[in-house]
Amino acid sequence: MQPIHQPEPPITQRAAVSDAVAFVGTLAIAWYFGWSTGDLIWSFWFTSLAMGFTMALAGYGVPLLRPDKHPVERTLSLVGGLFSLAFFTVHFGMFHYVYASMLDLFFPLLPQPDRVYVGTLTWRGTASATIPDILRITTSNYWMFALINILHDSRMVFTPIQPLNSFQPYRSMLKLHFLIFALAALYAVGLDSFPVFAFVLFFFFTPVSVWRYFFGRKRTEPNGSETPKIL
């Protein structure tokens, strides 16, 4: 018996409008504030941090609001949620701190005239930004970018986290970090312009199903029709 191919659900008009609004909104922010590659990279970093903690707070907190929970069950869930949130804060926060330290080597948040430049690369010549500096600057500069993305992905962000699955936010952020590496690579070869930013943001907000539809390999269905093969 041949397995039945389950087609991907169609992209709804509401989802398409949401993607378009998020794309235009973030592109407008980048254009209005005259963002550089560094700004776009740091905005993705801050979005990853903000979205991850929003997912954790919502994932552990929303189940506590269920009216059918017994007080004892609610108390145990609260204790377990606080422990899980503390553990999540340690490993997720440390991951982003190390990540930020690496980014600050090449895309410094603070002006440092003593830095050494070789082409587009830069090495620290003075002290790098501290954690309070990083949080203050990224929150002040990139909160709108993060908010648009959190609202755009609200269905995913506010989904309860399954027990013992505190790494769920990491999987949800893979696309963000892939784009950070892609932007850094483009910057290293001199592709640092607004059209490049527009293409990157277009790629970011285009649903995966669209890419699969256009670039997936075709396969023949039992009725003779061809449909994209899910990679």
C-alpha contacts under 8 A as a table, 3 or more apart, distances in Angstrom:
res1	aa1	res2	aa2	distance
5	H	221	E	7.87
8	E	209	S	7.16
11	I	15	A	6.42
11	I	16	A	6.64
12	T	15	A	5.22
12	T	16	A	6.24
13	Q	16	A	5.05
13	Q	17	V	6.13
14	R	17	V	5.18
14	R	18	S	6.14
15	A	18	S	4.98
15	A	19	D	6.16
16	A	19	D	5.15
16	A	20	A	6.16
17	V	20	A	5.03
17	V	21	V	6.06
18	S	21	V	5.21
18	S	22	A	6.14
18	S	152	H	6.56
19	D	22	A	5.22
19	D	23	F	6.06
19	D	152	H	7.30
19	D	205	F	5.73
19	D	206	T	6.90
19	D	207	P	7.93
20	A	23	F	5.08
20	A	24	V	6.09
20	A	205	F	7.68
21	V	24	V	5.25
21	V	25	G	5.82
22	A	25	G	5.07
22	A	26	T	6.08
22	A	148	I	6.30
22	A	149	N	7.06
22	A	152	H	6.61
22	A	205	F	7.31
23	F	26	T	5.51
23	F	27	L	6.07
23	F	201	L	6.45
23	F	202	F	6.49
23	F	205	F	6.04
24	V	27	L	5.10
24	V	28	A	5.95
25	G	28	A	5.14
25	G	29	I	6.31
25	G	148	I	7.65
26	T	29	I	5.03
26	T	30	A	6.26
26	T	145	F	6.04
26	T	148	I	7.44
26	T	201	L	7.83
27	L	30	A	5.14
27	L	31	W	6.17
27	L	197	F	7.85
27	L	198	A	6.54
27	L	201	L	7.21
28	A	31	W	5.09
28	A	32	Y	5.90
29	I	32	Y	5.20
29	I	33	F	6.10
29	I	145	F	7.51
30	A	33	F	5.58
30	A	34	G	5.86
30	A	35	W	5.03
30	A	40	L	7.59
31	W	34	G	5.07
31	W	35	W	6.54
31	W	194	F	7.52
32	Y	35	W	7.92
35	W	38	G	7.68
35	W	39	D	5.39
35	W	40	L	6.67
36	S	39	D	5.18
36	S	40	L	6.49
36	S	192	D	7.41
36	S	193	S	7.77
37	T	40	L	5.17
37	T	41	I	6.14
37	T	183	L	6.90
37	T	184	A	7.68
37	T	187	Y	6.94
37	T	192	D	6.31
37	T	193	S	7.96
37	T	197	F	7.79
38	G	41	I	5.08
38	G	42	W	6.05
38	G	107	F	5.33
38	G	108	P	7.95
39	D	42	W	5.16
39	D	43	S	5.98
40	L	43	S	5.01
40	L	44	F	6.32
40	L	197	F	7.94
41	I	44	F	5.23
41	I	45	W	6.30
41	I	180	I	5.46
41	I	183	L	7.05
41	I	184	A	7.82
42	W	45	W	4.86
42	W	46	F	6.09
42	W	138	T	7.02
42	W	142	Y	7.85
43	S	46	F	5.14
43	S	47	T	6.00
43	S	138	T	7.12
43	S	142	Y	5.31
43	S	145	F	6.60
43	S	146	A	7.13
44	F	47	T	4.96
44	F	48	S	6.12
44	F	146	A	7.74
44	F	176	L	6.01
44	F	177	H	7.47
44	F	180	I	6.91
45	W	48	S	5.17
45	W	49	L	6.37
45	W	96	H	7.79
45	W	100	A	7.75
45	W	176	L	7.61
45	W	177	H	7.56
45	W	180	I	7.82
46	F	49	L	5.03
46	F	50	A	5.99
46	F	138	T	6.26
46	F	139	T	7.37
46	F	142	Y	7.03
46	F	143	W	7.89
46	F	146	A	6.83
47	T	50	A	5.13
47	T	51	M	5.71
47	T	142	Y	7.96
47	T	143	W	7.93
47	T	145	F	7.15
47	T	146	A	4.44
47	T	147	L	7.89
47	T	149	N	7.29
47	T	150	I	7.89
48	S	51	M	5.26
48	S	52	G	5.88
48	S	173	M	6.02
48	S	176	L	6.80
49	L	52	G	5.25
49	L	53	F	6.37
49	L	93	G	7.78
49	L	96	H	6.94
50	A	53	F	5.41
50	A	54	T	6.06
50	A	146	A	6.88
51	M	54	T	4.98
51	M	55	M	6.00
51	M	146	A	7.40
51	M	150	I	6.06
51	M	157	V	7.00
52	G	55	M	5.12
52	G	56	A	6.24
52	G	92	F	7.97
52	G	169	P	5.32
52	G	170	Y	7.54
52	G	173	M	7.75
53	F	56	A	4.91
53	F	57	L	6.05
53	F	89	T	7.91
54	T	57	L	5.21
54	T	58	A	5.98
54	T	157	V	6.86
54	T	158	F	7.75
55	M	58	A	5.21
55	M	59	G	5.57
55	M	157	V	4.81
55	M	158	F	5.89
55	M	159	T	7.39
55	M	161	I	7.86
55	M	169	P	6.76
56	A	59	G	5.00
56	A	60	Y	5.99
56	A	85	L	6.74
56	A	88	F	7.80
56	A	161	I	7.25
56	A	166	S	7.75
56	A	169	P	7.58
57	L	60	Y	5.51
57	L	61	G	5.58
57	L	62	V	7.98
57	L	85	L	7.46
58	A	61	G	4.97
58	A	62	V	5.34
58	A	157	V	7.49
58	A	158	F	5.38
58	A	159	T	7.21
58	A	160	P	6.69
59	G	62	V	5.97
59	G	63	P	7.33
59	G	157	V	7.97
59	G	158	F	6.22
59	G	159	T	5.82
59	G	160	P	3.80
59	G	161	I	4.49
59	G	162	Q	7.96
60	Y	63	P	6.47
60	Y	64	L	7.52
60	Y	81	G	5.39
60	Y	85	L	7.59
60	Y	160	P	6.45
60	Y	161	I	6.37
61	G	64	L	5.45
61	G	65	L	7.18
61	G	78	L	7.94
61	G	81	G	7.34
62	V	65	L	5.46
62	V	66	R	7.35
62	V	158	F	7.98
62	V	160	P	6.68
63	P	66	R	5.58
63	P	160	P	6.82
64	L	69	K	7.51
64	L	74	R	5.97
64	L	77	S	6.90
64	L	78	L	7.02
66	R	69	K	5.86
69	K	73	E	6.22
69	K	74	R	5.95
70	H	73	E	5.07
70	H	74	R	5.98
71	P	74	R	4.91
71	P	75	T	6.11
72	V	75	T	5.10
72	V	76	L	6.24
73	E	76	L	5.16
73	E	77	S	6.02
74	R	77	S	5.03
74	R	78	L	6.08
75	T	78	L	5.01
75	T	79	V	6.28
76	L	79	V	5.18
76	L	80	G	6.09
77	S	80	G	5.07
77	S	81	G	5.79
78	L	81	G	4.98
78	L	82	L	6.08
79	V	82	L	5.24
79	V	83	F	6.28
80	G	83	F	5.17
80	G	84	S	6.09
81	G	84	S	5.04
81	G	85	L	5.92
82	L	85	L	4.99
82	L	86	A	6.07
83	F	86	A	5.14
83	F	87	F	6.25
84	S	87	F	5.11
84	S	88	F	5.98
84	S	166	S	7.27
85	L	88	F	4.92
85	L	89	T	5.99
86	A	89	T	5.06
86	A	90	V	6.43
87	F	90	V	5.28
87	F	91	H	6.61
88	F	91	H	5.52
88	F	92	F	5.64
88	F	93	G	7.69
88	F	166	S	6.30
89	T	92	F	5.36
89	T	93	G	5.25
89	T	94	M	7.82
90	V	93	G	5.38
90	V	94	M	5.87
91	H	94	M	5.14
91	H	95	F	6.02
92	F	95	F	5.12
92	F	96	H	6.39
93	G	96	H	5.25
93	G	97	Y	6.11
94	M	97	Y	4.93
94	M	98	V	6.18
95	F	98	V	5.44
95	F	99	Y	6.10
96	H	99	Y	4.78
96	H	100	A	5.86
97	Y	100	A	5.05
97	Y	101	S	6.20
97	Y	131	I	7.39
98	V	101	S	5.08
98	V	102	M	6.41
99	Y	102	M	5.25
99	Y	103	L	6.29
100	A	103	L	4.97
100	A	104	D	5.99
100	A	134	I	7.86
101	S	104	D	5.18
101	S	105	L	6.69
101	S	128	S	7.69
102	M	105	L	5.41
102	M	106	F	7.36
103	L	106	F	5.59
103	L	107	F	5.70
103	L	108	P	7.28
104	D	107	F	4.97
104	D	108	P	4.38
104	D	109	L	6.46
104	D	128	S	6.81
104	D	129	A	7.31
105	L	108	P	6.17
105	L	122	T	6.59
105	L	123	W	5.68
105	L	124	R	5.76
105	L	128	S	7.69
106	F	121	L	6.02
106	F	122	T	5.16
106	F	123	W	6.58
107	F	122	T	7.74
108	P	111	P	7.00
108	P	112	Q	7.76
108	P	128	S	7.55
108	P	129	A	7.71
109	L	129	A	6.82
109	L	134	I	7.30
109	L	137	I	7.43
110	L	128	S	7.82
110	L	129	A	6.57
112	Q	115	R	5.91
112	Q	125	G	7.57
112	Q	126	T	6.88
114	D	124	R	7.98
114	D	125	G	5.24
114	D	126	T	6.54
115	R	122	T	6.64
115	R	123	W	5.99
115	R	124	R	5.26
115	R	125	G	4.22
115	R	126	T	6.80
116	V	122	T	5.59
116	V	123	W	5.35
116	V	124	R	6.77
116	V	125	G	6.23
117	Y	120	T	6.85
117	Y	121	L	5.72
117	Y	122	T	4.38
117	Y	123	W	6.53
118	V	121	L	5.29
118	V	122	T	6.22
119	G	122	T	7.93
120	T	187	Y	7.38
120	T	188	A	5.99
120	T	190	G	7.59
121	L	188	A	7.25
124	R	127	A	7.18
124	R	128	S	6.98
129	A	133	D	5.63
129	A	134	I	6.13
130	T	133	D	5.05
130	T	134	I	6.11
131	I	134	I	5.06
131	I	135	L	6.16
132	P	135	L	5.23
132	P	136	R	5.91
133	D	136	R	5.14
133	D	137	I	5.96
134	I	137	I	5.41
134	I	138	T	5.94
135	L	138	T	5.40
135	L	139	T	5.79
136	R	139	T	5.37
136	R	140	S	6.06
137	I	140	S	5.18
137	I	141	N	5.99
138	T	141	N	5.19
138	T	142	Y	5.46
138	T	143	W	7.26
139	T	142	Y	5.61
139	T	143	W	5.16
140	S	143	W	6.24
141	N	144	M	7.90
142	Y	145	F	5.33
142	Y	146	A	6.41
143	W	146	A	5.11
143	W	147	L	6.01
144	M	147	L	5.04
144	M	148	I	6.17
145	F	148	I	5.38
145	F	149	N	6.47
146	A	149	N	5.21
146	A	150	I	6.12
147	L	150	I	5.08
147	L	151	L	6.12
148	I	151	L	5.29
148	I	152	H	5.98
149	N	152	H	4.85
149	N	153	D	6.07
150	I	153	D	5.21
150	I	154	S	5.65
150	I	157	V	6.89
151	L	154	S	4.83
153	D	156	M	5.49
153	D	157	V	6.00
154	S	157	V	4.84
154	S	158	F	5.83
155	R	158	F	5.73
155	R	159	T	6.45
156	M	159	T	5.49
161	I	165	N	6.54
161	I	166	S	7.19
161	I	168	Q	7.21
162	Q	165	N	5.41
162	Q	166	S	7.88
163	P	166	S	7.67
165	N	168	Q	5.78
166	S	169	P	7.10
167	F	170	Y	5.33
167	F	171	R	6.96
168	Q	171	R	5.47
168	Q	172	S	6.55
169	P	172	S	4.96
169	P	173	M	6.29
170	Y	173	M	5.24
170	Y	174	L	6.58
171	R	174	L	5.50
172	S	175	K	7.39
173	M	176	L	5.30
173	M	177	H	6.55
174	L	177	H	5.33
174	L	178	F	6.10
175	K	178	F	5.02
175	K	179	L	6.26
175	K	204	F	7.59
176	L	179	L	5.30
176	L	180	I	6.43
176	L	204	F	7.98
177	H	180	I	4.88
177	H	181	F	6.43
178	F	181	F	5.35
178	F	182	A	6.24
179	L	182	A	4.82
179	L	183	L	5.98
179	L	200	V	7.40
179	L	204	F	7.74
180	I	183	L	5.21
180	I	184	A	6.21
181	F	184	A	5.09
181	F	185	A	6.16
182	A	185	A	5.13
182	A	186	L	6.21
183	L	186	L	5.08
183	L	187	Y	6.05
183	L	200	V	7.85
184	A	187	Y	5.03
184	A	188	A	6.14
185	A	188	A	5.08
185	A	189	V	6.62
186	L	189	V	5.40
186	L	190	G	6.41
186	L	191	L	5.04
186	L	192	D	6.96
187	Y	190	G	5.03
187	Y	191	L	5.12
187	Y	192	D	5.36
188	A	191	L	7.42
191	L	196	V	6.93
192	D	196	V	6.68
192	D	197	F	7.94
193	S	196	V	5.38
193	S	197	F	6.56
194	F	197	F	4.95
194	F	198	A	6.18
195	P	198	A	4.93
195	P	199	F	6.25
196	V	199	F	5.15
196	V	200	V	6.22
197	F	200	V	5.11
197	F	201	L	6.11
198	A	201	L	5.21
198	A	202	F	5.99
199	F	202	F	4.97
199	F	203	F	6.15
200	V	203	F	5.12
200	V	204	F	6.16
201	L	204	F	4.83
201	L	205	F	6.18
202	F	205	F	5.40
202	F	206	T	6.01
203	F	206	T	5.35
206	T	210	V	6.88
206	T	211	W	7.72
207	P	210	V	5.55
207	P	211	W	7.14
208	V	211	W	5.30
208	V	212	R	6.27
209	S	212	R	4.98
209	S	213	Y	6.03
210	V	213	Y	5.03
210	V	214	F	6.41
211	W	214	F	5.34
211	W	215	F	5.81
211	W	216	G	7.42
212	R	215	F	5.30
212	R	216	G	4.70
212	R	228	P	7.03
212	R	229	K	7.69
212	R	230	I	6.45
212	R	231	L	7.27
213	Y	216	G	5.67
213	Y	228	P	5.62
214	F	228	P	7.77
216	G	228	P	5.25
216	G	229	K	5.40
216	G	230	I	6.21
216	G	231	L	6.37
217	R	228	P	5.59
217	R	229	K	5.09
217	R	230	I	7.59
217	R	231	L	7.69
218	K	226	E	6.05
218	K	227	T	5.53
218	K	228	P	4.49
218	K	229	K	5.29
219	R	226	E	5.46
219	R	227	T	5.77
219	R	228	P	6.36
219	R	229	K	5.88
220	T	223	N	7.94
220	T	224	G	5.79
220	T	225	S	5.62
220	T	226	E	4.50
220	T	227	T	6.60
221	E	224	G	5.29
221	E	225	S	5.33
221	E	226	E	5.94
221	E	227	T	7.16
222	P	225	S	7.43
